[in-house]
Amino acid sequence: MNTAFNYKDHPHRRYNPLLDEWILVSPQRAKRPWQGQQEAVVEQKRLKHDPTCYLCSGNERVNGSKNPEYHGVYVFDNDFGALLKEEVEFADYQDDLFVLKPERGINRVVCFSEDHSLTLPEMPVEDIENVIKTWQKEYQNLGSLDYINHVQIFENKGAVMGCSNPHPHGQIWAQSSIPSQVLRTQENLRKYFEKRGKSLLENYLEKELNLNERIVLENENFVALIPFWATWPYETMIISKRKIENILEFTVKEINDFAEILKQLTIKYDNLFEISFPYSAGIHQAPTDEKQHPEWHFHMHFYPPLLRSASVKKFMVGYEMLAEAQRDITPEQSAEILKGLSTIHYKKK
């Protein structure tokens, strides 16, 4: 006699409609003993202004430029950008196995605050609102350039995520092509919209709110949840309740609500293991290619690597690199854990 399937106990695959791919979920593996790598986590108290930090106000950067005595948000072109503004001459050649083309763009650094000791969860809501307004300005200004078709806003937080400087900051990469993962998402959103006449995330969010199994936070205009198809242990996604195509469409209230939910979610992350929680996060929204994009629905992804504690992280190796993504703890379990955490920062207890 076959055992009845239970998603809490039995291996299964879940479909990600944004990327048209599957993830293997193995909840029974979470019960196995852990003898893998343990990384020591030592949190050092940071100064409000670090004279050795090349992002702090008034300090000299690596290339010799000097930051102004800024207060609040400060934006500058990355001194070591992955993209270049200059247009180059290119003689195209045909080969189906060796295909390349030049890529043009702009990389910018966005310092969230002059206070070197802060991270997003520790900043006042009104200061996070100023970060969001800066994102709006940069999306609009960069996107208006005739050679820029996509503006990617993101943040890498923590050394484990490759962040080279602890000063609170994010990045913006604006480029002439729409990046591969964004293009895949766009194609799947478009297929769904053309078939259903409604955005994929609009319908998805409606179903998630009705089920209330993976909701972490909710306010008037935004929802933070663990996606049904989440790959990382505590991966989350913030989705606008209103179908907004890009960040420029935010109302004043939506800016405030987005800032509120960003602060509350990142506080929950910090409270999970009582450390400054590492993650990579980024906004997905319509490209700036001057085309109509009714399929797009504003959302923000958070990809944190930590799994069991502050010293144990999820590795994408072996099967994940060669076959498909896999996770042990179910999205429902992750949501229950995050939902139960306080939105008062552990340092203030």
Secondary structure by P-SEA (a helix, b strand, c coil): ccccccccccccccccccccbbbbbbccccccccccbbbbbbbcccccccccccccccccccccccccccccbbbbcccccccccbbbbbbbbbbccbbbbbbbbbbbbbccccccccccccccaaaaaaaaaaaaaaaaaaaacccccbbbbbbbcccccccccccccbbbbbcccccaaaaaaaaaaaaaaaaccccaaaaaaaaaaaaccccccccccbbbbccccccccbbbbbbbcccccccccccaaaaaaaaaaaaaaaaaaaacccccbbbbbbbbccccccccccccccbbbbbbcccccccbbbbbccccccbbbbbcccaaaaaaaaaaccccccccc
